[in-house]
Amino acid sequence: MGKIINFNEAKEKNDPNITIMTIDGNVHVVPKGFFNDVIDGKTNILDLDDFGIIIRSILKEWLVEIKKNA
């Protein structure tokens, strides 16, 4: 079961969201700040609900972009 995110709080912080369509046909909305915190080492990427399917989808999209730009 996913966690409920308070979008009003994210909006007050002016924190944009990233919408990720996963390879199983679902859509996940993740605050950009979450990924910034992962990059800065403040948060563990494994704390993301549905991490497995989300990271697989991100990697697939990334590889498609690399192929297009190669």
VMD Tcl script that builds the backbone (N, CA, C; Angstrom):
set m [mol new atoms 210]
animate dup $m
set s [atomselect $m all]
$s set {name element resname resid chain x y z} {
  {N N MET 1 A 0.844 -1.175 0.000}
  {CA C MET 1 A 0.000 0.000 0.000}
  {C C MET 1 A 0.888 1.236 0.000}
  {N N GLY 2 A 0.567 2.197 -0.814}
  {CA C GLY 2 A 1.362 3.410 -0.936}
  {C C GLY 2 A 1.145 4.378 0.206}
  {N N LYS 3 A 2.084 5.245 0.377}
  {CA C LYS 3 A 1.976 6.304 1.376}
  {C C LYS 3 A 1.198 7.469 0.786}
  {N N ILE 4 A 0.489 8.166 1.627}
  {CA C ILE 4 A -0.246 9.348 1.187}
  {C C ILE 4 A 0.670 10.549 1.322}
  {N N ILE 5 A 0.791 11.310 0.247}
  {CA C ILE 5 A 1.641 12.495 0.237}
  {C C ILE 5 A 0.747 13.719 0.323}
  {N N ASN 6 A 1.103 14.642 1.188}
  {CA C ASN 6 A 0.362 15.888 1.313}
  {C C ASN 6 A 0.840 16.842 0.217}
  {N N PHE 7 A 0.086 16.891 -0.900}
  {CA C PHE 7 A 0.496 17.720 -2.021}
  {C C PHE 7 A 0.418 19.200 -1.694}
  {N N ASN 8 A -0.452 19.592 -0.757}
  {CA C ASN 8 A -0.511 20.999 -0.364}
  {C C ASN 8 A 0.797 21.427 0.285}
  {N N GLU 9 A 1.373 20.533 1.096}
  {CA C GLU 9 A 2.656 20.840 1.734}
  {C C GLU 9 A 3.746 20.971 0.681}
  {N N ALA 10 A 3.766 20.071 -0.295}
  {CA C ALA 10 A 4.761 20.143 -1.366}
  {C C ALA 10 A 4.558 21.408 -2.184}
  {N N LYS 11 A 3.289 21.766 -2.421}
  {CA C LYS 11 A 2.987 22.967 -3.198}
  {C C LYS 11 A 3.469 24.212 -2.463}
  {N N GLU 12 A 3.283 24.241 -1.119}
  {CA C GLU 12 A 3.730 25.384 -0.322}
  {C C GLU 12 A 5.249 25.543 -0.401}
  {N N LYS 13 A 5.955 24.438 -0.523}
  {CA C LYS 13 A 7.408 24.471 -0.644}
  {C C LYS 13 A 7.826 24.771 -2.085}
  {N N ASN 14 A 6.828 24.911 -2.966}
  {CA C ASN 14 A 7.074 25.123 -4.388}
  {C C ASN 14 A 7.901 23.982 -4.968}
  {N N ASP 15 A 7.617 22.786 -4.489}
  {CA C ASP 15 A 8.342 21.598 -4.900}
  {C C ASP 15 A 7.578 20.911 -6.029}
  {N N PRO 16 A 8.105 20.954 -7.253}
  {CA C PRO 16 A 7.391 20.305 -8.353}
  {C C PRO 16 A 7.377 18.789 -8.180}
  {N N ASN 17 A 6.475 18.156 -8.888}
  {CA C ASN 17 A 6.356 16.702 -8.836}
  {C C ASN 17 A 6.803 16.106 -10.149}
  {N N ILE 18 A 7.296 14.887 -10.070}
  {CA C ILE 18 A 7.686 14.140 -11.255}
  {C C ILE 18 A 6.661 13.024 -11.420}
  {N N THR 19 A 6.058 12.959 -12.605}
  {CA C THR 19 A 5.080 11.923 -12.899}
  {C C THR 19 A 5.790 10.812 -13.666}
  {N N ILE 20 A 5.676 9.602 -13.159}
  {CA C ILE 20 A 6.367 8.467 -13.750}
  {C C ILE 20 A 5.331 7.421 -14.144}
  {N N MET 21 A 5.221 7.150 -15.455}
  {CA C MET 21 A 4.365 6.072 -15.905}
  {C C MET 21 A 5.216 4.800 -15.876}
  {N N THR 22 A 4.785 3.838 -15.092}
  {CA C THR 22 A 5.583 2.633 -14.939}
  {C C THR 22 A 5.221 1.599 -16.001}
  {N N ILE 23 A 6.120 0.649 -16.186}
  {CA C ILE 23 A 5.954 -0.347 -17.241}
  {C C ILE 23 A 4.785 -1.285 -16.989}
  {N N ASP 24 A 4.191 -1.221 -15.799}
  {CA C ASP 24 A 3.003 -2.029 -15.530}
  {C C ASP 24 A 1.715 -1.250 -15.792}
  {N N GLY 25 A 1.844 -0.014 -16.348}
  {CA C GLY 25 A 0.685 0.779 -16.718}
  {C C GLY 25 A 0.174 1.720 -15.643}
  {N N ASN 26 A 0.804 1.739 -14.481}
  {CA C ASN 26 A 0.404 2.649 -13.407}
  {C C ASN 26 A 1.153 3.973 -13.532}
  {N N VAL 27 A 0.648 4.961 -12.824}
  {CA C VAL 27 A 1.292 6.275 -12.797}
  {C C VAL 27 A 1.608 6.617 -11.347}
  {N N HIS 28 A 2.831 7.077 -11.106}
  {CA C HIS 28 A 3.280 7.481 -9.776}
  {C C HIS 28 A 3.694 8.937 -9.841}
  {N N VAL 29 A 3.324 9.697 -8.833}
  {CA C VAL 29 A 3.707 11.100 -8.730}
  {C C VAL 29 A 4.616 11.226 -7.513}
  {N N VAL 30 A 5.850 11.661 -7.759}
  {CA C VAL 30 A 6.852 11.738 -6.695}
  {C C VAL 30 A 7.381 13.170 -6.641}
  {N N PRO 31 A 7.401 13.782 -5.458}
  {CA C PRO 31 A 7.980 15.123 -5.364}
  {C C PRO 31 A 9.449 15.122 -5.807}
  {N N LYS 32 A 9.810 16.117 -6.594}
  {CA C LYS 32 A 11.193 16.232 -7.063}
  {C C LYS 32 A 12.156 16.262 -5.881}
  {N N GLY 33 A 11.722 16.868 -4.778}
  {CA C GLY 33 A 12.560 16.950 -3.588}
  {C C GLY 33 A 12.984 15.594 -3.065}
  {N N PHE 34 A 12.141 14.583 -3.257}
  {CA C PHE 34 A 12.512 13.233 -2.816}
  {C C PHE 34 A 13.769 12.781 -3.551}
  {N N PHE 35 A 13.794 12.971 -4.880}
  {CA C PHE 35 A 14.957 12.557 -5.652}
  {C C PHE 35 A 16.178 13.404 -5.318}
  {N N ASN 36 A 15.979 14.701 -5.053}
  {CA C ASN 36 A 17.096 15.547 -4.613}
  {C C ASN 36 A 17.663 15.045 -3.295}
  {N N ASP 37 A 16.780 14.644 -2.373}
  {CA C ASP 37 A 17.241 14.116 -1.087}
  {C C ASP 37 A 18.010 12.807 -1.258}
  {N N VAL 38 A 17.593 11.973 -2.213}
  {CA C VAL 38 A 18.328 10.735 -2.496}
  {C C VAL 38 A 19.721 11.071 -3.003}
  {N N ILE 39 A 19.797 12.016 -3.941}
  {CA C ILE 39 A 21.084 12.424 -4.506}
  {C C ILE 39 A 21.999 12.990 -3.428}
  {N N ASP 40 A 21.434 13.769 -2.498}
  {CA C ASP 40 A 22.216 14.386 -1.424}
  {C C ASP 40 A 22.520 13.424 -0.279}
  {N N GLY 41 A 21.997 12.200 -0.342}
  {CA C GLY 41 A 22.252 11.213 0.699}
  {C C GLY 41 A 21.386 11.385 1.938}
  {N N LYS 42 A 20.330 12.204 1.867}
  {CA C LYS 42 A 19.447 12.441 3.011}
  {C C LYS 42 A 18.352 11.374 3.116}
  {N N THR 43 A 18.057 10.737 2.005}
  {CA C THR 43 A 16.994 9.739 1.938}
  {C C THR 43 A 17.504 8.548 1.150}
  {N N ASN 44 A 17.012 7.376 1.496}
  {CA C ASN 44 A 17.379 6.164 0.786}
  {C C ASN 44 A 16.368 5.919 -0.327}
  {N N ILE 45 A 16.844 5.619 -1.521}
  {CA C ILE 45 A 15.952 5.363 -2.649}
  {C C ILE 45 A 15.000 4.210 -2.346}
  {N N LEU 46 A 15.410 3.307 -1.485}
  {CA C LEU 46 A 14.561 2.169 -1.133}
  {C C LEU 46 A 13.355 2.579 -0.300}
  {N N ASP 47 A 13.353 3.823 0.213}
  {CA C ASP 47 A 12.196 4.323 0.959}
  {C C ASP 47 A 11.015 4.639 0.038}
  {N N LEU 48 A 11.257 4.686 -1.252}
  {CA C LEU 48 A 10.209 4.971 -2.225}
  {C C LEU 48 A 9.290 3.762 -2.354}
  {N N ASP 49 A 7.986 3.982 -2.121}
  {CA C ASP 49 A 7.025 2.896 -2.306}
  {C C ASP 49 A 7.070 2.431 -3.754}
  {N N ASP 50 A 6.941 1.133 -3.962}
  {CA C ASP 50 A 6.990 0.545 -5.306}
  {C C ASP 50 A 8.317 0.837 -5.997}
  {N N PHE 51 A 9.380 0.889 -5.205}
  {CA C PHE 51 A 10.714 1.205 -5.708}
  {C C PHE 51 A 11.087 0.367 -6.931}
  {N N GLY 52 A 10.868 -0.926 -6.860}
  {CA C GLY 52 A 11.316 -1.833 -7.919}
  {C C GLY 52 A 10.767 -1.464 -9.278}
  {N N ILE 53 A 9.467 -1.312 -9.375}
  {CA C ILE 53 A 8.844 -1.017 -10.667}
  {C C ILE 53 A 9.166 0.408 -11.119}
  {N N ILE 54 A 9.274 1.331 -10.161}
  {CA C ILE 54 A 9.583 2.720 -10.517}
  {C C ILE 54 A 11.003 2.828 -11.053}
  {N N ILE 55 A 11.975 2.223 -10.394}
  {CA C ILE 55 A 13.367 2.339 -10.843}
  {C C ILE 55 A 13.560 1.625 -12.175}
  {N N ARG 56 A 12.868 0.503 -12.382}
  {CA C ARG 56 A 12.949 -0.190 -13.666}
  {C C ARG 56 A 12.403 0.686 -14.788}
  {N N SER 57 A 11.326 1.394 -14.509}
  {CA C SER 57 A 10.719 2.275 -15.507}
  {C C SER 57 A 11.620 3.460 -15.814}
  {N N ILE 58 A 12.225 4.034 -14.773}
  {CA C ILE 58 A 13.155 5.152 -14.960}
  {C C ILE 58 A 14.355 4.699 -15.793}
  {N N LEU 59 A 14.910 3.541 -15.477}
  {CA C LEU 59 A 16.066 3.037 -16.221}
  {C C LEU 59 A 15.707 2.746 -17.675}
  {N N LYS 60 A 14.512 2.200 -17.910}
  {CA C LYS 60 A 14.084 1.924 -19.280}
  {C C LYS 60 A 14.004 3.224 -20.078}
  {N N GLU 61 A 13.387 4.249 -19.485}
  {CA C GLU 61 A 13.261 5.538 -20.164}
  {C C GLU 61 A 14.635 6.159 -20.418}
  {N N TRP 62 A 15.512 6.032 -19.444}
  {CA C TRP 62 A 16.869 6.566 -19.562}
  {C C TRP 62 A 17.604 5.894 -20.723}
  {N N LEU 63 A 17.499 4.569 -20.825}
  {CA C LEU 63 A 18.181 3.851 -21.897}
  {C C LEU 63 A 17.598 4.211 -23.269}
  {N N VAL 64 A 16.291 4.428 -23.354}
  {CA C VAL 64 A 15.671 4.860 -24.605}
  {C C VAL 64 A 16.245 6.220 -25.021}
  {N N GLU 65 A 16.372 7.143 -24.042}
  {CA C GLU 65 A 16.919 8.469 -24.350}
  {C C GLU 65 A 18.372 8.375 -24.796}
  {N N ILE 66 A 19.151 7.515 -24.156}
  {CA C ILE 66 A 20.559 7.344 -24.558}
  {C C ILE 66 A 20.624 6.836 -25.995}
  {N N LYS 67 A 19.770 5.867 -26.324}
  {CA C LYS 67 A 19.765 5.302 -27.674}
  {C C LYS 67 A 19.383 6.365 -28.701}
  {N N LYS 68 A 18.394 7.222 -28.375}
  {CA C LYS 68 A 17.967 8.267 -29.304}
  {C C LYS 68 A 19.067 9.288 -29.546}
  {N N ASN 69 A 19.882 9.543 -28.524}
  {CA C ASN 69 A 20.918 10.569 -28.619}
  {C C ASN 69 A 22.289 10.020 -29.031}
  {N N ALA 70 A 22.353 8.720 -29.281}
  {CA C ALA 70 A 23.642 8.103 -29.637}
  {C C ALA 70 A 23.969 8.277 -31.097}
}
mol reanalyze $m
mol bondsrecalc $m
mol representation Tube
mol addrep $m
